[in-house]
Amino acid sequence: MATVSPHGAQRLRRLNPWCYRTDVVRPPEGAAPGDVVHVQDSQGNPVGQAFWSIRSPLALRLLTRSSSSDERVDDAFFQRRI
């Protein structure tokens, strides 16, 4: 789970599809590059699910604003969007 700053959460909620590394308060533990991680704001509220990047300035690339209990990011997720 990645925690983003209030500014980062606000950007993601305003339909920005990415979050800069400077807005990541707590990176996801043990996540490899390209892993799908849960994103939450600093109060623990869910923001969505995103690809995690270790090196890019764009650390989180939002895939969905839904939680994993509402929408799984799997092969079917991508097939529905293609």
Secondary structure, 3 states (H helix, E strand, C coil): CEEECHHHHHHHHCCCCEEEHHHEEECCCCCCCCCEEEEECCCCCEEEEEEECCCCCEEEEEEECCCCCCCCCCHHHHHHHC
